[in-house]
Amino acid sequence: MRPLPDRRARLRWVHLIIGGALLMPYFLVGTVIVGSYRPQADLFGSPANQLIAFAYALPMAAVTALLPLARPLSVAVARALCGLPPERPLADGPARSRQARLRSAAWFTLHVGLGGIVSGMTLALVPFAVAVMGLPLFAAVRDSPVLGLPEALDRPWALALAPFAGLAMLAALTGCAAAAGALLADRAPVLLGPTPDDRLAAAERRAAELAVRNRLARELHDSVGHALSAVTLQAGAARRVLDSDPEFVRAALTAIEETTRRTVGELDSVLGMLRKDDDGAWDGACGPGLDALEALLTHCGLPVDYAADGDPDTVPAVVSREAFRIVQEGLSNALRHGGRGEPVRLRITVGAGELAIVLDSPLTGRPAVVRPGGGLGLRGIAERAVLLGGRTEAGEHEDRWRLTARLPLPSPAQEQR
């Protein structure tokens, strides 16, 4: 054993002293209980009475540690003073489950129990050891009635060994404090670590955060990706006929202006919702719906043959927004991978309990080139449909590429709920 404790052992010793200080109110209540049925007893001078008061104090400490806020306080102190390895994490937040509260109570009881013992040893043994080491030098110390030393220790050989005896006492105290601190550090991850309920709650929080991030990624991919595809196509076409067809160039620039203005508005809407919601519980309640479909088709950069069965304006807002994004992403795929010359056919059917979207685009006759980082459009469409309880299909159909999405429509009673 080292003659002096290292920094980690000293911090753990301080942690134990804090535990002893926390035990004092419970210990004083214990002495009152002992004094209630032993009125003539020497409460502070009798070791037996002190042990009984100590035994009363521990259950009271355990009961108070059942409060949910006891765990974060204990965790904060343990992290600062116990010298725990980083690979053994402690739980964050109040103890909500029964198992977590019991573990927190067990830790607090162990902390104040060991802390009370080590604190008592420190307060009693340190001055006694110093006094023993001073026996050869000070006759007043040898004759002091406080120490109550036997006369046999007044011999020369006993006085010569007194300094070594005092050092041995301090070394024993250091060893006891180090052992108690190591025991607390070893039990901290077990008693203050995350319970299965804590791990489940953390996993649910991570899943919710990932869902928000994925939904934001889909919104940005669909709106910005479509806008960039349309702007790129229109700018390229305008460049090729810049000198020969000024009217087409003017129309292309107008379409680019409208597309970018609409996309900037959508970005402001999405980012504004994220800034307002401090809890991160963004539900995507922003962005255009089917009421903005005409503007999208006008400036999408493709000829579109559009027909609607039923009234799209009667579609609930949540379904309308997702349907708009599905059409937008389908048009983006047609811009990037579809053939030229033939119009894209779009059919939207509003039924009694389902919204059907069918988008046909011409094929190029060659494999589509997937750009780096791309290939997320169809997956995003499928995710949007699944979140609403719907389904999608995509693939070749009669020498054209067909995208089909079917989204369930809630009944009026479900909308009211």
N, C-alpha and C positions, 0 to 999 in steps of 0.2 A: 504494500500500500504506500502511496506517496505520503510524505510527511505533511504536505499542505494540500488541500483540495484544489482542483482546477476550477476554471470559471464556471463550467457547467454544474459541477457539484456545489459551488457556492450559490448559484442561482436556485438550485433545487433546495438548498438549505433555507434560503429566504422564502421559498414557496412553502416549506414546512412551518416556518415561523408564522407566516400569514395564516396557515391552517390553525395553528394554536391560538392566534388572536381571534379568529372566527369562532373558535370553540368556547371562548371565555363567557359570552352571555348564557349559553346553554349550561356551562359548568356552574355558574353562579345560581341559576335556577335550580340545578341539581343540589347544590349545598342548602338552598332554602328548603327543598323537599326533605333532605336528610335532617336538617334542624327541626323540622316540624314534628318528627317522632323521636328525635334524640336531642332534647333541649339542653341537656347538660354536657353534651359532647364537645370536644375541641375540634371544630370542623376543619380548620386549616392546619392544625398541628398533628392530626392523626392521619397517617397514610391510609388506614382502612376506610375512614370516612371520605377521604379524597377519591379513593377508587370507587366507592359507591356513588358519589356525585358524578364521577366520570362515566359510570355505567348508565346513570340517568340521562346524561347529556347527549350521548350518541343517538338514542332513538329520537329525541327531539330534533336533533340536527337532520336526521334522515327524513323526518316528516316534512320539515320546511323545504328540503331539497326536492320534494315532489312537484313543486311549482314549475311550470314550463320555462320560466325565465332563469331558473337556476343553472340550466345547462350552458347557455351562451356565456354567462359570467364565468363559470368554471372553465370553459373552453378557452376563453380569452386569457385567463391567468395561466393555465397549463401551457398554452402555446408560447407565452412570453418567458416562462421560468423553468419549464420541465426539460427543455432541450430535446424535443422529440425529433426523430428523423423525418424528413419530408415524405418518404414513401409510406408513412403510416398516418393518414389524414384523420382529422377530427370532424365531428358533425357541426354544421352551421345551423343557426336558427333555434327557436325554442323547441323543447321536447313535447311533442303532441301525443304520441302514442303511449300506451301504458308501459310497454317494454322500455322505451326511451326514458320515461320518468323514473322507472325503477333503477335503470343503470345509472342515471344521473344521481339519484339518491345514494346508491352504493358508493359511487366515486366521492361524493361530498363527505359521506360518513368516514370513508377511508382517509381522506385528506385531513379532516379535522382531528380524527383519532390519532393518526401518526404525528400530525402537527402538534397536537397537545402533548404527546409523550416527548417528542424531540425538543419542543419549546421548554418544557419543564426541566429536561436534562440540561439544556443550554443555560437556563437561568440559575440552576442550582450547582451544576458541576464546574462551570468555568470559574466562578469566584473561588470555589473550594479548591480547585486544582492550583490556581494562582497562589492561594494562601499556603497550600502544602509546599509549593516550590520556594516560598519565602521563609519556611521554618528555619533553615540554617542561618539566616541573616537577621531575623527580627525575633527577639525574645518575647516581645509583647504579643506576637502572633501565636507563639507556642503556649503562652499563658492565657490566651483569650478563652473565655467560657463559651463563646459562640461556636467555636470549632469542636470543643469537647473532646480533645485528643487524649488518649490514655498516656499515663506517665512513661510507659515503656518506649514511646516514640521520642522521648527526650534524650535518648542515648546517642552517642556520636555516630555509630554506624547507621542508625535510623535517619538522623539528620542528613548524613551524606547521601542516602538514597532518596530523600524526599523530593529533590528536583526531578529525578527520573520518574518517580511515582506520579508527580503532577503532569509531566509530559505524557506518560502512559494514559492518564485519565483523559487528557485532551485528544490524544490519538484515538482512544476508544470512542469518545464522543463524535469525532470526525467520521470514524468508520460507521457508527450507527446512523448518523445523519445521511451519509452517502448511500448506505444500504436502503434506508427508508425512501430517499429521493429516487433511487433506481427502481424500487418497487412501484412507486407512484407513476414514474415514466413508463414502466412496462405495462401497467394496467390502464393507463389513460386511453390508448386506442381501443381497448376492449370496452371500457365503460363509457367513454365519451365519443367513441367512433360512431359512424352512421349505422343505424339499425336497418333491417330489410325494408321497413316502411320508409325510412329516409332515402334509401337508394332508389326505391320505386318512385317516390316523389321527385327526386332529382332527375330520374330518367324521363318522367312525364314532362318536367319543365324543359329538358333538352329537346324532347320531341316537339313540344309546342313552339319552341324557338326555331327549330329547323323547319317546321311547317310554315311559320311566318316568313322565314327567309326564302323558302322554295316558292311561296306564293308571290312574294315581291319579285323574285327572279322571273317567274312566268309573266307577270304584268309588264316588267321592263322589256323582256324578250319579245313579247307580242307587239307592244306598242312601238318601241324604238326599232326593233328589227324590221317590222313592216314599213315604218317610215323611211328607214335607210334604204331598204330594197326599192321602194317606190321612187325615192329621190334619185337614187343611182341610175335606175332605168330611164327616168324622164330626162335627167341631165345628159346621159349618154346619147339619147335620141335627139335632144336639142342640139348637141354639139355636132352631130353628123349632118343636120340640115340647117345649120346656122346661117349660111349664105343663100340657100335656095328657098327656104320656107319660113320667113319671119313670123307669120301668123302661128305656125305650129310651135315655134320657139317661145312666143309670147304665152301661148296656152300652157306649155310645159312649165315655164317659170311660175305661172299662176298656180298650177297644181303643186309645184314644189313649195311655194309660199304657204298655201293652205295646209298641206301635209305637215310641214314643220310647225306651223302655228298650233295646229290641233295636237301634235305630239308634245310640244312644250306645255300646253295646258294639262294634258294627261299626267306628265311628269310632276308638275306642280301639285296636282291633286293627290297623287300617290305619296310624294314626299311630305306634303302637308299633313296627311293623315298620320304618317309615321311620327312626325314631330309632335303632334298633339297627343298621341297615345303614349304616355310614359311607361305603361306596363307592358308595352310590346304586344298587346292583344289586338293587333290590327286584323280586321275581318274583311278587308278588301272592299269596303263599302264606298267605292269611288270609281271613277272611270265611266266611259260612255256605255249606253245600252243600245238596243235595237232601234231606238228613236234617232240615233246618229248614223244609221246604216247607209242612208242615201248619200250623205257627205263622204263616207268612206268609199263607196262604190264610184262616186264621181271622180275622185282624185287618187284612185288606187293605181293608175297607170296601166290598166288592162280594160278591154271591153268586157262588160259583164251583162249577161242575160239574166235578169233577176225577176223572180215571180214569188208571190206570197199567197198562201192559202190560209185564211183566217186573219185575225187582226194582231200583228206583233205588239201593238201598244198595250194589249191586255196581259202580256206576259209579266209575271212578277219581276221586280227589280233585280233580285239576285240572279235569276235565270237569264234575264235580259242581258246583264253585263257579261256573264260567262258566254252566252251565245254570240255576242258581238266579238269577243276575243277569239272565239273559235273561227268565226268567219274571217276575221282579220289575219289570223295565222294561216288559214287556208289560202287566202289571196297572196300572202307573202311567199308561201311555197310555190304557188303558180307563177309568181314573178321570177323566182330564182330558178325553178326547174322545169316549168311548163313550156309548151311550144308557143309559137307566135302565129298570129293571123286569125285563128278561131277564137270566138269569145268564150269566156268562162261562164258556165251555167250554174246559177245559184237558186235553189228552191228552199223556202222556209215554210213549214206547215205547222200551224198551231192547232193541235187537236184538243180533245176533251181532257186528256191527262198527260199529254206528251208534246214536246216541241221537237220537230225533226228538221235537221239541217242537212241538205245534200248539195255538195259543191263538186262539179265536174270541170276539169281543166284538160286541155289538149296535152298530149305527150310529145316529147322532142324526138323520140326514136333512138335516143342514146341514154346511157346511164346518167343519173344525176350526180353531179360533183358535190360532195359534202365539204363545205368550207371548214377550216380549223375552228374548233370550239362550237361548231354548229350541230345539227342533228337533234336539237331539243324540241323542235316545234311539235311534231306528232306526239311525243311523250307528254308535253305540256297540255296539248288538247285532251289527251286521254285522262290526265290527272284532273283537269277541270270537270270533265264529265263524271268521273268516278266520285268526286267530292259532292256532286249533286245527286248521286245515285243513278247516273246514266251510263251510257256506253258509246264507244266510237268504233268505226271501221275505216280502214284506208287501204287502197290498193288499186291495181288496174281493173278497169271494167269497160269492156267493149271499146278497145283502143283509146281509152281516156283514163285519166287518173281521177278516182272518185273518193271523196271524203264524206263520210256519213256520221252524224252525231245525233243521238237521241237523248233528250233531257226530260226527266219527269217534271210535270207541273203540279204544284201543291193544290189541293182543293181549297175552296174559300174558308172552310173551318180550320184547316191547317195553317193558312195565312194569318187568321186571327189569333191563333195560339202563338 
